[in-house]
Each structure stands twice: as structure tokens, then as C-alpha cells.
Amino acid sequence: MKLLRRFRSIPVSYRVPVLVALLMVVISAAISERVLSRLSRTQESFLNGLAETYLDGLSSAVVPAVLRADVWEVFDALDRSSASYKSLAPIETVVTGPDGKVLAASDPNRIATYSELSADYRNRYGPDVVTIDEARLTGFAHRDLVYQGQPIGIIHATFDVSHLFAERREILVTLLITNGVLAALFALGGFVLVRQMIGPMRVLEDHMRAAAHGAAEPISPREIPAGDSEVAGLFRGYNALVHAERERANFAMQLAEEEKLSSLGRLASGMAHEINNPLGGLFNALDTLKTHGETPGVRDTSISLIERGLAGIRDVVEAALATYRPERSQRPMTAADLDDVCLLLKPELRRKRQRLDFSVAWNGARELPIRGGPVRQAVLNLLLNASAVTPEDGTVSLTAMSREDRLHIEIGDQGCGMPADIAGILIDQDPGPAVRAGRGLGLWMVRRVVDDLGGRASIAAKRGGGTAVTLTIPFDREDVKAHAA
């Protein structure tokens, strides 16, 4: 299994040529085995025919001499036959009489006349005409000499068959070289063909990989194959998908900006009310100073009222600037950020006669290693949504706790619950059709902030009714190390 998994991990451009080469090796081995088998049968059939002819001719020549026991005439027949059948390459021929003793041998020095043949010599024959000994590269054959139905002797012949095995080796080498060259050519052709086939797929893979990292780019027209092929259609479909995604992203950004401006307009209306109230008191104090400014008690009271009014206006303006100025969004988060959010929310709460339950447990830290600006915007959006779904005279809650290496913020409302498609904007991998339909854009902005900070959001129903949205945001690791140092 491990070997199979490793093989599957090899790129296709290399895997296919290897498979082609292996297939060629298997086919070559099968073809070579059949060719050599057929060659062996052909050689053996040819050798059997030659041996039959040799023994037939020799037996016709030596039968009269064997009947007369004429040793010299048998020797003469053996000499003539060896010269006539050189293509058979006889090594040794022995003729025995009816008593089994040697009458004549082609090499009388090795096998003497009237000597006894050994049992191994007599028992070396198989069922075929010629029995081949591959170890010694020799073949053995024998023929019974019969006259008028009576056995009168035996011819024993030994042949050199080394040329047969040499021919087989030559054929085998030729097959190996030919099949090896063909396997290499097929493997190279398969490699080139597969590389050419998957080349367009590599282009698509590179663009899709870049798109996965947030840099989706359409495929250049120069890289699209000419004609209306499947690959060209696939590339055009990918380009259409990229363009549609860009249009969707631009549309979503436009809607998000409109949502942001809408929220800003609601806050601006509340801020105008917050600023207008102390302005009335300031003008009254100025009129009092103009009329009764010489009285010390009246003067001190009026000046104190003016200071408190101006301080309130300053706090509202500072809270708005800290929330909507980008250059202030990178500073570490403090408890004052949540105080400012509550201050900006006051006009909306006052308009709907709602209350805010506010609780912050900061564990004694003045600053947290989290960018404060994005968190302020996310919390403000959630609080505005909570206020919008909470009925008049209801309660909106905000709880913030820092634990170990992360910050937990919970915003609760007393509404009738959050629809599943809207909740999916915060907790699902894909924001879904709600954003594409222009709904829940405030939550989508919160989702972008949470994802950018590496956090997560969860939604749960509250016991007394309503919904609680919890943001869990991890501390920035580099900032944590800097604070530890």
C-alpha cells in the first residue's frame, strides 16, 4: 500500500511514461518468450530431420558390413558419412554389433573396437529422435540396425549443437535491444504527449492556486488554445468565473460602504443631538455670564457648566474620530475603546429608551495586543444590530473578558432570534446568498474584521430570550512577545 501511495504521488507526466515503459517490458517479455519457444521447436525439428537423414544413410551403408562383422568397412562408412554431413556437426559415432560390443567408432583411440559401452552411454537417450544436453551443448541419437526383422546392432551418434544455442542467444540479444529501444521511445513519446496534454491543466492549476491565496487573475488570451476545444471552453469558463467573482466582490464592497455610511449617518444624527444639548446649556451659561458675570458665585457656576459641556462635546468627537479614522486603527486596544463605543451608542439607546448592561474584565492590563480600531467597528456594528432588534424599554448587553491569550466579547439582545441565513454570514465558511442579496452587510463587515484578526464568531440563544453573539479574538503573537520582553 505504501508503494502504491508513493507511486500515486508521482506527477502524471512521469507516472504515465513509467507505466508505458513497464507495459512495453511486459509485452516484450511475452513476445520474446514466444519467439524463443517457436525458434527452439523449429531448431529441434530441423535437427531431428537431419539426424534422421544421417542415421538412415549411415544404417544403409553399414548393415552389410555389420552382417559380415567387417570392422574396416564399418570404419570406412563412418569416415564417408562424417564428411557428407558436416552441417549436422557429428562429434562421435559408434556402431555396435548384436552382442553389444563396439565394432567401430569414429574415434577408435577413445573407444576401442570390441570394447563394452558404459551404461551411461547406452542410457542417455530420451523419447525424441535427438536428446539435447544443454550443459554440454551436445545432442544424442541412436538407431537400431535390423535385418529381416532381427536386430543386428545399434548406431550411437553424438552431435555438436552449440550453434543452435548461439543462434538463440543472438535472437534474444536482438529482441532485448529492439524492445528496449522501443520501450524507451514509447516512454519518451508518452512523456512528451502527457506533458503536452497536461500543460493547459498546469496553467489552470497555477491560476486556481493563486486564486486560493486571494489573487484570482483571468487566463491570458494568448494561453487559451485556438479553436473550440474542451480546454479552451474550460479556460473561458474559468475566466467567466473570475470576472463574476470580481463583480460580486465589487458589489459587496459597494454595499458594505453604503452600510457603513448608513451606520455613520445614524451615529451622526445621535451625535448632533448629543452635541446640541450641551450647546444650549453653553449659550445659557454665556448669557448668564454676560448679565451676572460680576457675581463670583454665578461666574464660577457658569464656567464650571461650560467646562463640563465642552468636555462632553470633546468626548463624543474623540470617540467618533477614533472609530472612523484609519490611522488610529492600528494602536493596541484599551478599555477606553469600549467606553467610546458605548458613548457613540447612547443616542440610539436614548431614542428607543433602551438600557445597556456593560461589563469589562481586563485582568489589570491597560492595553491588549489586539488592533483596537477594527474591534471597535465590529463591536459597534453588533451593538447597533442588537439595538435594532431589541424592543423599546429593552436591554442590550456588552461583556468583554481577556483570558490567557485571547479576548472574548459577547453582545446580547432581546430580539426574536437571528434567521439562519443571516447567522451563516458570521459562522459559515461561505457568507451565502444573504450578502449577495444585500442583506446582513453589517454582519459581513464584522466577519471580515474577525477573519482578518484570526478570530472566530459564535451565535447562541439566550435563556431569557434573544441572541448572544460571541467574538473570540486571539492576541497578536508578535505583540505578545514584545510585551513579554
C-alpha positions in Angstrom: 0.0 0.0 0.0 2.8 2.4 0.8 4.5 1.7 -2.5 1.2 2.3 -4.3 0.6 5.6 -2.4 4.1 6.8 -3.3 3.6 5.9 -6.9 0.3 7.9 -7.0 2.2 10.9 -5.5 4.4 11.0 -8.6 3.4 13.6 -11.1 1.3 12.3 -14.0 3.8 13.5 -16.6 6.3 11.0 -15.1 3.8 8.3 -14.0 2.3 7.7 -17.4 5.7 7.2 -19.2 6.8 4.8 -16.5 3.6 2.8 -16.9 4.1 2.8 -20.7 7.7 1.5 -20.3 6.6 -1.2 -17.8 3.8 -2.3 -20.2 6.4 -2.5 -23.0 8.7 -4.6 -20.9 5.8 -7.0 -20.1 4.8 -7.2 -23.7 8.4 -7.6 -24.8 9.0 -10.4 -22.3 5.9 -12.2 -23.6 6.8 -11.7 -27.2 10.4 -12.8 -26.6 9.3 -15.9 -24.8 7.0 -16.9 -27.7 9.7 -16.2 -30.3 12.3 -18.2 -28.5 9.9 -21.0 -27.9 9.0 -21.1 -31.5 12.6 -20.9 -32.5 13.6 -23.8 -30.2 10.9 -26.0 -31.7 11.9 -25.1 -35.2 15.6 -25.8 -34.5 14.8 -29.1 -32.8 12.6 -30.2 -35.7 15.3 -29.3 -38.2 17.9 -31.1 -36.1 15.7 -34.2 -35.8 15.3 -34.2 -39.6 19.0 -34.0 -40.2 19.7 -36.7 -37.6 17.1 -39.0 -39.2 18.7 -38.5 -42.6 22.2 -39.1 -41.2 21.2 -42.3 -39.4 19.2 -43.5 -42.4 22.1 -43.1 -44.7 24.6 -44.5 -42.3 22.5 -47.5 -41.4 22.1 -48.4 -45.1 25.9 -48.2 -45.6 26.9 -50.2 -42.5 24.3 -53.0 -42.4 26.1 -55.3 -44.9 29.4 -54.7 -43.1 27.8 -55.4 -39.7 26.3 -58.7 -41.0 29.8 -59.8 -42.1 31.4 -58.3 -39.0 33.7 -56.4 -41.3 35.2 -53.8 -39.0 37.2 -52.0 -41.6 34.3 -51.5 -43.9 32.3 -50.0 -41.0 35.2 -47.6 -40.3 35.2 -46.6 -44.0 31.4 -45.9 -43.8 31.8 -43.8 -40.7 34.5 -41.7 -42.4 32.4 -41.1 -45.5 29.3 -40.1 -43.5 31.2 -37.6 -41.4 32.4 -35.8 -44.5 28.9 -35.9 -46.1 27.0 -34.4 -43.1 29.2 -31.5 -41.9 26.1 -29.3 -41.5 25.0 -31.8 -38.7 28.4 -31.4 -37.0 28.7 -35.0 -35.8 31.2 -35.3 -32.9 31.3 -39.0 -32.4 29.6 -42.1 -34.0 29.8 -45.6 -32.6 28.5 -48.9 -34.2 27.9 -51.9 -32.0 27.2 -55.5 -33.1 24.4 -57.8 -32.0 26.3 -58.7 -28.8 26.5 -55.0 -27.8 30.3 -54.8 -28.4 31.8 -52.0 -30.4 32.5 -52.8 -34.0 33.9 -49.4 -34.9 33.9 -45.8 -33.6 34.8 -42.5 -35.3 37.5 -42.1 -32.6 39.0 -45.5 -32.1 41.6 -44.2 -29.7 38.9 -43.2 -27.2 36.5 -46.1 -27.8 38.4 -49.3 -28.9 36.9 -52.0 -31.1 35.3 -55.0 -29.3 35.1 -52.9 -26.1 31.9 -52.6 -24.0 29.9 -49.4 -23.9 29.2 -47.9 -20.5 25.7 -47.9 -19.1 25.6 -44.1 -19.1 26.4 -44.2 -22.8 23.6 -46.6 -23.6 21.0 -44.8 -21.3 21.5 -41.2 -22.3 18.7 -41.2 -24.9 15.2 -39.6 -24.4 11.9 -40.2 -26.2 12.8 -37.7 -29.1 15.0 -38.5 -32.0 17.7 -36.3 -30.7 18.2 -35.8 -27.0 19.9 -32.4 -26.2 22.2 -31.9 -23.2 22.2 -28.1 -22.7 25.0 -28.2 -20.2 27.5 -29.8 -22.7 25.9 -28.3 -25.8 25.6 -31.7 -27.4 22.9 -33.9 -28.9 22.5 -37.7 -28.8 20.7 -40.0 -31.2 20.7 -43.7 -31.9 19.3 -46.1 -34.5 18.7 -49.9 -34.2 20.1 -51.9 -37.1 17.6 -54.5 -38.2 17.9 -57.1 -40.9 15.0 -59.2 -41.9 13.3 -58.4 -38.6 16.2 -59.3 -36.5 18.3 -56.7 -34.6 21.9 -56.9 -35.7 23.4 -53.8 -34.0 23.0 -50.1 -32.9 24.3 -46.9 -34.2 25.1 -44.3 -31.5 25.7 -40.7 -32.7 26.8 -37.5 -30.8 26.3 -34.1 -32.4 27.5 -30.5 -31.7 24.5 -28.3 -31.1 26.4 -25.2 -29.8 25.4 -23.3 -33.0 21.7 -23.7 -32.0 22.2 -22.0 -28.6 24.4 -19.3 -30.2 21.6 -18.6 -32.6 19.1 -18.4 -29.7 21.4 -16.0 -27.8 21.8 -13.8 -30.8 18.0 -13.7 -31.3 17.5 -13.0 -27.6 20.0 -10.1 -27.6 18.4 -8.7 -30.7 14.9 -8.9 -29.1 16.2 -7.2 -25.9 17.9 -4.4 -27.8 14.9 -3.8 -30.1 12.3 -4.0 -27.3 14.5 -1.8 -25.1 14.8 0.9 -27.8 11.0 0.7 -28.4 10.2 0.9 -24.7 12.5 4.0 -24.4 10.9 5.6 -27.5 7.4 4.9 -26.2 8.2 6.2 -22.8 9.7 9.4 -24.2 6.7 9.8 -26.6 4.4 9.2 -23.6 6.2 11.8 -21.6 6.1 14.4 -24.3 2.5 13.6 -25.1 1.3 13.7 -21.5 3.3 16.9 -20.8 1.6 18.5 -23.8 -1.8 17.2 -22.7 -1.5 18.4 -19.1 0.2 21.7 -20.0 -3.1 23.6 -20.1 -4.1 21.9 -16.8 -0.9 23.3 -15.2 -1.9 26.8 -16.4 -5.4 26.3 -14.8 -3.8 24.9 -11.7 -1.5 27.9 -11.3 -4.3 30.3 -11.6 -6.6 28.4 -9.2 -3.7 28.2 -6.7 -3.2 31.9 -7.0 -7.0 32.4 -6.6 -6.9 30.4 -3.4 -4.4 32.9 -2.0 -6.7 35.9 -2.9 -5.1 36.8 -6.2 -7.6 35.5 -8.8 -6.5 36.6 -12.3 -8.1 35.6 -15.6 -6.1 33.4 -18.0 -4.5 35.5 -20.8 -6.0 35.0 -24.3 -2.5 34.0 -25.5 -2.7 30.9 -23.3 -6.1 29.8 -24.5 -5.7 27.1 -27.2 -7.1 28.1 -30.6 -10.4 26.6 -31.7 -13.4 25.5 -29.7 -11.7 22.6 -27.9 -12.6 21.3 -24.4 -9.6 23.1 -22.9 -10.5 26.4 -24.5 -14.0 26.1 -23.2 -12.7 25.2 -19.7 -10.4 28.3 -19.7 -13.2 30.6 -20.9 -15.4 29.2 -18.2 -12.7 29.9 -15.6 -12.3 33.5 -16.9 -16.1 34.0 -16.7 -16.0 32.7 -13.1 -13.2 35.2 -12.2 -15.0 38.1 -13.7 -18.2 37.2 -12.0 -16.4 36.9 -8.6 -14.8 40.3 -9.1 -18.1 41.8 -9.9 -19.6 40.2 -6.8 -16.7 41.4 -4.6 -17.0 44.9 -6.0 -20.8 44.9 -5.5 -20.4 43.6 -1.9 -17.7 46.2 -1.2 -20.0 48.9 -2.6 -22.9 47.7 -0.4 -20.6 47.4 2.6 -19.6 51.1 2.1 -23.2 52.1 1.8 -24.0 50.2 5.0 -21.0 51.9 6.7 -22.3 55.3 5.6 -25.8 54.4 6.8 -24.4 53.5 10.2 -22.4 56.6 10.2 -25.5 58.6 9.4 -27.4 57.1 12.3 -24.5 57.9 14.6 -24.1 61.4 13.2 -27.7 62.1 13.9 -27.3 60.9 17.5 -24.0 62.8 17.8 -25.8 66.0 16.7 -28.3 65.5 19.4 -25.6 64.8 21.9 -23.7 68.0 20.9 -26.8 70.2 20.6 -28.0 69.6 24.2 -24.8 70.8 25.8 -24.6 73.7 23.3 -27.9 75.0 24.6 -26.5 74.9 28.1 -23.4 76.6 27.0 -25.3 79.5 25.4 -27.4 79.9 28.6 -24.2 80.0 30.7 -22.7 82.6 28.3 -25.9 84.7 28.7 -25.7 84.4 32.4 -22.0 85.5 32.4 -22.9 88.5 30.3 -25.7 89.5 32.7 -24.3 88.4 36.1 -20.6 87.8 35.4 -19.6 90.2 38.2 -21.1 87.9 40.8 -18.4 85.4 41.9 -20.8 82.5 42.6 -22.7 82.9 39.4 -19.4 83.3 37.4 -17.9 80.1 38.9 -21.0 78.1 38.4 -21.3 79.2 34.7 -17.7 78.5 34.0 -18.0 75.0 35.5 -21.1 74.3 33.4 -19.2 75.5 30.2 -16.2 73.2 31.1 -18.5 70.1 31.5 -20.4 70.9 28.3 -17.2 71.3 26.3 -15.7 68.1 27.8 -18.8 66.2 26.7 -18.6 67.5 23.2 -14.9 66.7 23.1 -15.6 63.1 24.2 -18.2 62.5 21.6 -16.0 63.9 18.8 -12.9 62.0 20.0 -14.9 58.7 20.1 -16.1 59.3 16.5 -12.6 60.1 15.3 -11.1 57.1 17.0 -13.7 54.8 15.3 -13.6 56.2 11.7 -10.0 57.4 11.3 -7.9 54.6 9.6 -4.6 55.9 11.0 -5.9 55.3 14.6 -7.0 51.7 13.9 -3.5 50.1 14.4 -3.0 51.0 18.0 -3.4 48.4 20.8 -6.8 48.0 22.3 -7.7 49.5 25.6 -10.8 49.6 27.8 -11.4 53.2 26.6 -12.2 51.8 23.2 -15.3 50.0 24.5 -16.2 53.1 26.6 -16.1 55.2 23.4 -18.4 52.6 21.6 -20.9 52.9 24.5 -20.7 56.7 24.2 -21.5 56.5 20.5 -24.4 54.1 21.1 -26.0 56.4 23.8 -28.2 58.4 21.3 -29.6 55.3 19.8 -30.3 53.8 23.2 -31.9 57.0 24.4 -34.1 57.2 21.3 -35.5 53.7 21.9 -35.5 54.1 25.7 -33.2 51.1 26.0 -30.6 50.2 28.6 -27.0 48.9 28.2 -25.5 46.3 30.6 -21.8 46.9 30.3 -19.1 44.7 31.9 -15.4 44.6 31.2 -12.9 42.3 32.9 -9.4 43.4 31.7 -7.3 41.4 34.2 -5.4 44.6 35.1 -3.9 45.1 31.7 -4.0 48.7 30.3 -3.6 47.5 26.7 -4.2 44.3 24.9 -2.1 43.1 21.9 -5.0 43.5 19.5 -5.6 46.2 17.0 -8.2 48.4 18.6 -9.8 50.1 15.6 -11.2 47.0 13.8 -12.5 45.6 17.1 -14.3 49.0 17.9 -16.0 48.9 14.5 -17.1 45.2 14.8 -18.5 45.8 18.3 -20.3 49.0 17.3 -21.9 47.2 14.3 -23.1 44.3 16.5 -24.4 46.7 19.2 -26.3 48.7 16.5 -27.8 45.5 15.2 -28.7 44.4 18.8 -30.4 47.7 19.5 -32.3 47.5 16.2 -33.9 44.1 17.0 -34.4 44.8 20.7 -37.9 46.3 21.5 -38.3 49.6 23.3 -37.5 49.6 27.0 -35.4 46.5 26.4 -31.8 45.8 27.4 -28.7 45.4 25.2 -25.6 43.8 26.8 -21.9 44.0 26.3 -19.4 41.8 28.1 -15.7 41.7 27.5 -13.1 39.4 29.2 -9.5 38.8 28.4 -8.4 35.2 29.2 -4.9 33.9 28.7 -4.0 34.7 25.0 -7.4 35.9 23.7 -10.2 38.3 24.1 -13.9 37.3 24.4 -16.6 39.8 23.6 -20.3 39.0 23.9 -23.1 41.2 22.6 -26.6 40.2 23.6 -30.1 41.4 22.5 -33.7 40.7 23.4 -34.9 40.2 19.9 -36.8 37.2 18.4 -33.7 35.4 17.2 -31.4 35.6 14.2 -32.5 33.9 10.9 -30.3 31.0 9.8 -29.1 32.7 6.6 -28.2 35.8 8.4 -26.4 33.9 11.2 -24.5 32.0 8.4 -22.7 35.2 7.5 -20.8 35.1 10.8 -20.3 31.3 11.3 -20.4 29.6 7.9 -17.4 29.3 5.6 -19.3 30.9 2.7 -21.4 34.1 3.6 -24.1 32.6 1.4 -26.8 34.2 -0.6 -27.7 36.8 2.1 -24.7 39.0 1.3 -25.2 38.6 -2.4 -28.8 39.8 -1.9 -27.6 42.8 0.0 -28.8 41.6 3.5 -26.7 41.5 6.7 -23.9 43.7 5.4 -23.1 44.9 8.9 -22.5 41.3 10.0 -20.5 40.7 6.9 -18.2 43.6 7.8 -17.9 42.1 11.3 -17.0 38.8 9.7 -14.2 40.4 7.6 -12.8 42.0 10.8 -12.9 38.8 12.7 -11.3 36.8 9.9 -8.6 39.4 9.4 -7.7 39.2 13.1 -7.6 35.4 13.0 -10.6 35.0 15.4 -14.0 33.3 15.2 -17.6 34.1 15.9 -20.4 32.0 17.5 -24.1 32.5 18.0 -26.3 31.1 20.7 -29.8 31.7 22.0 -30.0 33.4 25.5 -32.1 31.8 28.3 -34.3 34.8 28.8 -34.9 35.2 25.0 -32.8 36.9 22.4 -29.5 36.1 20.8 -25.9 36.3 22.1 -23.1 36.8 19.6 -19.6 36.0 20.9 -16.3 37.1 19.3 -13.1 35.3 20.2 -10.1 37.2 19.1 -6.5 35.9 19.7 -3.8 38.2 20.8 -1.2 39.1 18.2 1.8 36.8 18.8 4.4 39.3 17.9 2.9 41.9 20.2 2.7 39.3 23.0 6.4 38.6 22.6 7.2 42.3 22.6 5.1 42.8 25.8 6.8 39.8 27.4 10.2 41.1 26.6 
